Amino acid sequence: MGHCQCGRISYEVTGVPDDPHLCSCVHETRISGGPAVLWVGFPLDSLIWTGPGGEPKWYATYPTLRRGFCPDCGTHLVSVADGSTMVMVTGFSLTDQSGIEPLGHSHRENAAPWMHITLTPSPTS
């Protein structure tokens, strides 16, 4: 379960969290105002919008990628790529953050030079 800051948009996802990672691409840092966003994947067909606001407002940051956010408080909640069977949710929009420690950091070359991250060991290590 997860929700935006104001609670208008909330959702449920089920399944085992997949590919928890930080991203410092120029879209993420601009959208979040921070040095990285924590993303974690779940099966797209498990996503249910449960709040009074229904679905979020959608914005395409790439021709094949849409991001859902609350039109009231601006919280970014999800990212869905065309043709994907996964939905990526922002890790800190989840009510429970256990089990979503980042295993990787995409676009780390764009990260702030002062940002130093120790990642969780890979489950295959």
N, C-alpha and C positions, 0 to 999 in steps of 0.2 A: 504494500500500500504506500501511496505517496500523495503529496498535495503541494499546491503553491503556497506562497506566503500568506495570502488572505484567506485561503481555504475554499475559494469558489470553484477551482478546478482540482479535482482529486481523481485518483486512478488506482486500479489494482493490477498487478502483474503476478504471474505464478511461474514456477519452474526454477531451475538452478541458475543463479546469476552467472552470466557468461561475459568474458573479456572485460573485466573491470580495468579501466585504464584512465590515466590523465591525458588530456589533450591541450596543447598550447598553440594550436593553429590560430591564424589571425582572426578567424571568425569567432572562435571560442573566447579569446581574450577580449575582443571588442564587445561581444554580447554580454559576457559576465562582468567585465570590468576588473577581472582578476588574472593572475598569471597562468591559470589552468582550470579546466573543468573535469570533474570525475564523472565518467560515463560507465554504465554497466548495462549489458544486454539481457533481454528476456524474449521468449517467443512472442512474435507480433500477435498471433491469434489468442494470446492470453490477456492482452491489454483490454481493460474495461474502464470507461470513464464513469465515475460514480458521483461526482460532485454536482451541486446545483447549477453550475455553469456549463455542464455538458463537456463537449470537446473544447480543446484550447483553440486559440487563433493560430494559424499556420503561416510560416514565413520560409521561403526557399532561399537558402544561402549558397546552394550550388544548383545547377539545372536538374540534378537527380536526387536532391536531399532536402527534406522539409523538416522544420523544427517547430514544435508546438509550445506555446507560451500562454500565460494568463493575460487576457486583455485588460484586466483591472490592475493587478499589482506588477505585472511584467516578468514574473518568475518563469524561467525556461525550464521545461519539464522533460521533453522527449525529442528524439531525432529519429526519422525514418527515411531510409534510402529506398528509392524506387526498386521494386523487385525483391527486396530483402524479406526474409522470414523473421527477422529480429527487429525489435524496437530497442533503441538505446535510451535509457532514462538517466537523468542527472542524479548522481549518487546521493546528493544531500537533499533531494526532494523526497527520497524514501523515508518513511517513518522509522524503519530499522536499518541501520547501516552495517550490521554484522555480516561478515562474509563477502564484503565487496572491496577489500583492500586492493589497491591498484597493482597490477602485475607489470604494466608497461607505461610508457609515456610517449605518446605520439607527438610529432612536431616539436620535440625537445630542443631542436636547434633554434626555435623561435621563443623559447622560454626566457624569462628575465634572467640576466647574467648572475644575479644574486640568488636565484632559486636552485637549491640543492635538495634532491629527493632521494630517499632510500626506499626502494621498492620492495614489496613482498617477494620472497623467493618464488620462482615459478613452480607450479605443482608437479612439473615433470623433472625438477632438479633433484 
